Amino acid sequence: MKLGLALHYEITHRIAPKGGVVVVARFSNVDAFTGDMPDALALFGEGQTLEMGKFRVAEQFEYSSVYAADTMNMSAHYATFRMSMALLMLVCHSEADIPEGVHGDRFYV
């Protein structure tokens, strides 16, 4: 949940308000090999990683984000950890903003 909120702030420069919702779906590398990953991952594009000077940790952590540019009230994030686990996170400013068909654990701000 905290990662989703941090990435939401990074991309939108807005803090998710009280009453906001973070929806988190977890995936393993087995899901990737069996084709059980969501088709929507193609929307995210090339991943980013943490950097400090020439030091990069892409082999340990990568993420990619998209957001609703017109309203800034929703963002989606895909993060992988050592290519063995992945999180798909959707941050919405209210529960009414969650699109139909979105599944995962819901955490309220």
PyMOL commands that place a pseudoatom at each C-alpha (Angstrom):
pseudoatom trace, name=CA, resn=MET, resi=1, chain=A, elem=C, hetatm=0, pos=[0.000, 0.000, 0.000]
pseudoatom trace, name=CA, resn=LYS, resi=2, chain=A, elem=C, hetatm=0, pos=[2.743, 2.479, 0.943]
pseudoatom trace, name=CA, resn=LEU, resi=3, chain=A, elem=C, hetatm=0, pos=[4.607, 1.791, -2.305]
pseudoatom trace, name=CA, resn=GLY, resi=4, chain=A, elem=C, hetatm=0, pos=[1.457, 2.535, -4.305]
pseudoatom trace, name=CA, resn=LEU, resi=5, chain=A, elem=C, hetatm=0, pos=[0.923, 5.801, -2.451]
pseudoatom trace, name=CA, resn=ALA, resi=6, chain=A, elem=C, hetatm=0, pos=[4.564, 6.838, -2.936]
pseudoatom trace, name=CA, resn=LEU, resi=7, chain=A, elem=C, hetatm=0, pos=[4.462, 6.077, -6.664]
pseudoatom trace, name=CA, resn=HIS, resi=8, chain=A, elem=C, hetatm=0, pos=[1.123, 7.906, -6.978]
pseudoatom trace, name=CA, resn=TYR, resi=9, chain=A, elem=C, hetatm=0, pos=[2.718, 11.007, -5.474]
pseudoatom trace, name=CA, resn=GLU, resi=10, chain=A, elem=C, hetatm=0, pos=[5.821, 10.677, -7.671]
pseudoatom trace, name=CA, resn=ILE, resi=11, chain=A, elem=C, hetatm=0, pos=[3.844, 10.636, -10.909]
pseudoatom trace, name=CA, resn=THR, resi=12, chain=A, elem=C, hetatm=0, pos=[0.917, 12.974, -10.069]
pseudoatom trace, name=CA, resn=HIS, resi=13, chain=A, elem=C, hetatm=0, pos=[2.528, 15.259, -7.448]
pseudoatom trace, name=CA, resn=ARG, resi=14, chain=A, elem=C, hetatm=0, pos=[-0.694, 14.864, -5.439]
pseudoatom trace, name=CA, resn=ILE, resi=15, chain=A, elem=C, hetatm=0, pos=[-1.243, 13.067, -2.142]
pseudoatom trace, name=CA, resn=ALA, resi=16, chain=A, elem=C, hetatm=0, pos=[-4.061, 10.535, -2.165]
pseudoatom trace, name=CA, resn=PRO, resi=17, chain=A, elem=C, hetatm=0, pos=[-6.734, 12.026, 0.116]
pseudoatom trace, name=CA, resn=LYS, resi=18, chain=A, elem=C, hetatm=0, pos=[-8.456, 10.478, 3.100]
pseudoatom trace, name=CA, resn=GLY, resi=19, chain=A, elem=C, hetatm=0, pos=[-11.065, 8.148, 1.623]
pseudoatom trace, name=CA, resn=GLY, resi=20, chain=A, elem=C, hetatm=0, pos=[-8.698, 7.093, -1.163]
pseudoatom trace, name=CA, resn=VAL, resi=21, chain=A, elem=C, hetatm=0, pos=[-8.213, 3.438, -2.069]
pseudoatom trace, name=CA, resn=VAL, resi=22, chain=A, elem=C, hetatm=0, pos=[-5.181, 1.381, -3.079]
pseudoatom trace, name=CA, resn=VAL, resi=23, chain=A, elem=C, hetatm=0, pos=[-6.008, -1.875, -4.889]
pseudoatom trace, name=CA, resn=VAL, resi=24, chain=A, elem=C, hetatm=0, pos=[-3.111, -4.358, -4.895]
pseudoatom trace, name=CA, resn=ALA, resi=25, chain=A, elem=C, hetatm=0, pos=[-2.809, -7.562, -6.933]
pseudoatom trace, name=CA, resn=ARG, resi=26, chain=A, elem=C, hetatm=0, pos=[0.200, -9.837, -6.355]
pseudoatom trace, name=CA, resn=PHE, resi=27, chain=A, elem=C, hetatm=0, pos=[1.820, -12.071, -8.957]
pseudoatom trace, name=CA, resn=SER, resi=28, chain=A, elem=C, hetatm=0, pos=[4.692, -14.555, -8.872]
pseudoatom trace, name=CA, resn=ASN, resi=29, chain=A, elem=C, hetatm=0, pos=[7.141, -15.620, -11.565]
pseudoatom trace, name=CA, resn=VAL, resi=30, chain=A, elem=C, hetatm=0, pos=[4.988, -18.759, -11.941]
pseudoatom trace, name=CA, resn=ASP, resi=31, chain=A, elem=C, hetatm=0, pos=[2.097, -16.500, -13.011]
pseudoatom trace, name=CA, resn=ALA, resi=32, chain=A, elem=C, hetatm=0, pos=[4.362, -14.989, -15.666]
pseudoatom trace, name=CA, resn=PHE, resi=33, chain=A, elem=C, hetatm=0, pos=[5.400, -18.406, -17.005]
pseudoatom trace, name=CA, resn=THR, resi=34, chain=A, elem=C, hetatm=0, pos=[1.828, -19.753, -17.084]
pseudoatom trace, name=CA, resn=GLY, resi=35, chain=A, elem=C, hetatm=0, pos=[0.412, -16.644, -18.762]
pseudoatom trace, name=CA, resn=ASP, resi=36, chain=A, elem=C, hetatm=0, pos=[-1.696, -15.582, -15.775]
pseudoatom trace, name=CA, resn=MET, resi=37, chain=A, elem=C, hetatm=0, pos=[-0.468, -11.976, -15.826]
pseudoatom trace, name=CA, resn=PRO, resi=38, chain=A, elem=C, hetatm=0, pos=[-2.986, -9.269, -16.840]
pseudoatom trace, name=CA, resn=ASP, resi=39, chain=A, elem=C, hetatm=0, pos=[-3.033, -8.095, -20.457]
pseudoatom trace, name=CA, resn=ALA, resi=40, chain=A, elem=C, hetatm=0, pos=[-3.036, -4.478, -19.234]
pseudoatom trace, name=CA, resn=LEU, resi=41, chain=A, elem=C, hetatm=0, pos=[0.694, -4.652, -18.421]
pseudoatom trace, name=CA, resn=ALA, resi=42, chain=A, elem=C, hetatm=0, pos=[1.437, -3.603, -22.009]
pseudoatom trace, name=CA, resn=LEU, resi=43, chain=A, elem=C, hetatm=0, pos=[0.169, -0.104, -21.096]
pseudoatom trace, name=CA, resn=PHE, resi=44, chain=A, elem=C, hetatm=0, pos=[3.058, 0.536, -18.719]
pseudoatom trace, name=CA, resn=GLY, resi=45, chain=A, elem=C, hetatm=0, pos=[6.003, 0.690, -21.097]
pseudoatom trace, name=CA, resn=GLU, resi=46, chain=A, elem=C, hetatm=0, pos=[9.648, 0.623, -20.070]
pseudoatom trace, name=CA, resn=GLY, resi=47, chain=A, elem=C, hetatm=0, pos=[10.428, 0.312, -16.379]
pseudoatom trace, name=CA, resn=GLN, resi=48, chain=A, elem=C, hetatm=0, pos=[12.408, 2.652, -14.142]
pseudoatom trace, name=CA, resn=THR, resi=49, chain=A, elem=C, hetatm=0, pos=[14.561, 1.864, -11.150]
pseudoatom trace, name=CA, resn=LEU, resi=50, chain=A, elem=C, hetatm=0, pos=[16.223, 3.551, -8.223]
pseudoatom trace, name=CA, resn=GLU, resi=51, chain=A, elem=C, hetatm=0, pos=[19.519, 5.274, -9.010]
pseudoatom trace, name=CA, resn=MET, resi=52, chain=A, elem=C, hetatm=0, pos=[22.237, 7.081, -7.112]
pseudoatom trace, name=CA, resn=GLY, resi=53, chain=A, elem=C, hetatm=0, pos=[24.998, 8.311, -9.371]
pseudoatom trace, name=CA, resn=LYS, resi=54, chain=A, elem=C, hetatm=0, pos=[26.120, 5.311, -11.434]
pseudoatom trace, name=CA, resn=PHE, resi=55, chain=A, elem=C, hetatm=0, pos=[24.626, 2.833, -8.970]
pseudoatom trace, name=CA, resn=ARG, resi=56, chain=A, elem=C, hetatm=0, pos=[21.378, 1.255, -10.267]
pseudoatom trace, name=CA, resn=VAL, resi=57, chain=A, elem=C, hetatm=0, pos=[19.290, -1.531, -8.757]
pseudoatom trace, name=CA, resn=ALA, resi=58, chain=A, elem=C, hetatm=0, pos=[17.292, -2.604, -11.838]
pseudoatom trace, name=CA, resn=GLU, resi=59, chain=A, elem=C, hetatm=0, pos=[18.102, -6.285, -11.223]
pseudoatom trace, name=CA, resn=GLN, resi=60, chain=A, elem=C, hetatm=0, pos=[16.452, -5.946, -7.789]
pseudoatom trace, name=CA, resn=PHE, resi=61, chain=A, elem=C, hetatm=0, pos=[13.576, -3.497, -8.316]
pseudoatom trace, name=CA, resn=GLU, resi=62, chain=A, elem=C, hetatm=0, pos=[11.848, -1.973, -11.344]
pseudoatom trace, name=CA, resn=TYR, resi=63, chain=A, elem=C, hetatm=0, pos=[8.609, -0.053, -11.663]
pseudoatom trace, name=CA, resn=SER, resi=64, chain=A, elem=C, hetatm=0, pos=[6.463, 1.694, -14.223]
pseudoatom trace, name=CA, resn=SER, resi=65, chain=A, elem=C, hetatm=0, pos=[3.495, 4.029, -13.770]
pseudoatom trace, name=CA, resn=VAL, resi=66, chain=A, elem=C, hetatm=0, pos=[0.613, 5.549, -15.735]
pseudoatom trace, name=CA, resn=TYR, resi=67, chain=A, elem=C, hetatm=0, pos=[-2.009, 8.039, -14.569]
pseudoatom trace, name=CA, resn=ALA, resi=68, chain=A, elem=C, hetatm=0, pos=[-5.226, 9.811, -15.532]
pseudoatom trace, name=CA, resn=ALA, resi=69, chain=A, elem=C, hetatm=0, pos=[-3.724, 13.091, -16.737]
pseudoatom trace, name=CA, resn=ASP, resi=70, chain=A, elem=C, hetatm=0, pos=[-7.053, 14.867, -17.102]
pseudoatom trace, name=CA, resn=THR, resi=71, chain=A, elem=C, hetatm=0, pos=[-8.206, 14.456, -13.482]
pseudoatom trace, name=CA, resn=MET, resi=72, chain=A, elem=C, hetatm=0, pos=[-5.047, 13.246, -11.664]
pseudoatom trace, name=CA, resn=ASN, resi=73, chain=A, elem=C, hetatm=0, pos=[-7.361, 11.210, -9.402]
pseudoatom trace, name=CA, resn=MET, resi=74, chain=A, elem=C, hetatm=0, pos=[-6.113, 7.769, -10.400]
pseudoatom trace, name=CA, resn=SER, resi=75, chain=A, elem=C, hetatm=0, pos=[-2.774, 6.131, -11.112]
pseudoatom trace, name=CA, resn=ALA, resi=76, chain=A, elem=C, hetatm=0, pos=[-1.643, 2.574, -11.835]
pseudoatom trace, name=CA, resn=HIS, resi=77, chain=A, elem=C, hetatm=0, pos=[1.765, 1.089, -11.021]
pseudoatom trace, name=CA, resn=TYR, resi=78, chain=A, elem=C, hetatm=0, pos=[3.558, -2.129, -11.860]
pseudoatom trace, name=CA, resn=ALA, resi=79, chain=A, elem=C, hetatm=0, pos=[6.583, -3.094, -9.734]
pseudoatom trace, name=CA, resn=THR, resi=80, chain=A, elem=C, hetatm=0, pos=[8.826, -6.168, -9.895]
pseudoatom trace, name=CA, resn=PHE, resi=81, chain=A, elem=C, hetatm=0, pos=[11.184, -7.432, -7.225]
pseudoatom trace, name=CA, resn=ARG, resi=82, chain=A, elem=C, hetatm=0, pos=[14.114, -9.543, -8.489]
pseudoatom trace, name=CA, resn=MET, resi=83, chain=A, elem=C, hetatm=0, pos=[11.815, -10.729, -11.300]
pseudoatom trace, name=CA, resn=SER, resi=84, chain=A, elem=C, hetatm=0, pos=[10.311, -13.233, -8.855]
pseudoatom trace, name=CA, resn=MET, resi=85, chain=A, elem=C, hetatm=0, pos=[7.366, -11.222, -7.542]
pseudoatom trace, name=CA, resn=ALA, resi=86, chain=A, elem=C, hetatm=0, pos=[5.311, -8.427, -9.041]
pseudoatom trace, name=CA, resn=LEU, resi=87, chain=A, elem=C, hetatm=0, pos=[2.714, -6.010, -7.700]
pseudoatom trace, name=CA, resn=LEU, resi=88, chain=A, elem=C, hetatm=0, pos=[0.045, -4.289, -9.735]
pseudoatom trace, name=CA, resn=MET, resi=89, chain=A, elem=C, hetatm=0, pos=[-1.297, -1.288, -7.795]
pseudoatom trace, name=CA, resn=LEU, resi=90, chain=A, elem=C, hetatm=0, pos=[-4.150, 1.058, -8.586]
pseudoatom trace, name=CA, resn=VAL, resi=91, chain=A, elem=C, hetatm=0, pos=[-4.457, 4.234, -6.481]
pseudoatom trace, name=CA, resn=CYS, resi=92, chain=A, elem=C, hetatm=0, pos=[-7.794, 6.067, -6.623]
pseudoatom trace, name=CA, resn=HIS, resi=93, chain=A, elem=C, hetatm=0, pos=[-8.904, 9.185, -4.760]
pseudoatom trace, name=CA, resn=SER, resi=94, chain=A, elem=C, hetatm=0, pos=[-12.268, 7.553, -3.985]
pseudoatom trace, name=CA, resn=GLU, resi=95, chain=A, elem=C, hetatm=0, pos=[-13.821, 4.104, -4.227]
pseudoatom trace, name=CA, resn=ALA, resi=96, chain=A, elem=C, hetatm=0, pos=[-16.144, 5.421, -6.955]
pseudoatom trace, name=CA, resn=ASP, resi=97, chain=A, elem=C, hetatm=0, pos=[-13.076, 5.953, -9.190]
pseudoatom trace, name=CA, resn=ILE, resi=98, chain=A, elem=C, hetatm=0, pos=[-12.172, 2.234, -9.252]
pseudoatom trace, name=CA, resn=PRO, resi=99, chain=A, elem=C, hetatm=0, pos=[-13.010, 0.842, -12.717]
pseudoatom trace, name=CA, resn=GLU, resi=100, chain=A, elem=C, hetatm=0, pos=[-15.311, -2.160, -12.988]
pseudoatom trace, name=CA, resn=GLY, resi=101, chain=A, elem=C, hetatm=0, pos=[-13.561, -5.506, -13.113]
pseudoatom trace, name=CA, resn=VAL, resi=102, chain=A, elem=C, hetatm=0, pos=[-10.539, -4.442, -11.033]
pseudoatom trace, name=CA, resn=HIS, resi=103, chain=A, elem=C, hetatm=0, pos=[-9.663, -7.180, -8.562]
pseudoatom trace, name=CA, resn=GLY, resi=104, chain=A, elem=C, hetatm=0, pos=[-7.209, -7.263, -5.683]
pseudoatom trace, name=CA, resn=ASP, resi=105, chain=A, elem=C, hetatm=0, pos=[-6.876, -6.451, -2.015]
pseudoatom trace, name=CA, resn=ARG, resi=106, chain=A, elem=C, hetatm=0, pos=[-8.267, -3.033, -1.135]
pseudoatom trace, name=CA, resn=PHE, resi=107, chain=A, elem=C, hetatm=0, pos=[-6.570, -0.748, 1.361]
pseudoatom trace, name=CA, resn=TYR, resi=108, chain=A, elem=C, hetatm=0, pos=[-8.209, 2.499, 2.439]
pseudoatom trace, name=CA, resn=VAL, resi=109, chain=A, elem=C, hetatm=0, pos=[-6.349, 5.729, 3.142]
for i in range(1, 109): cmd.bond("trace and resi %d" % i, "trace and resi %d" % (i + 1))
show_as sticks, trace
zoom trace
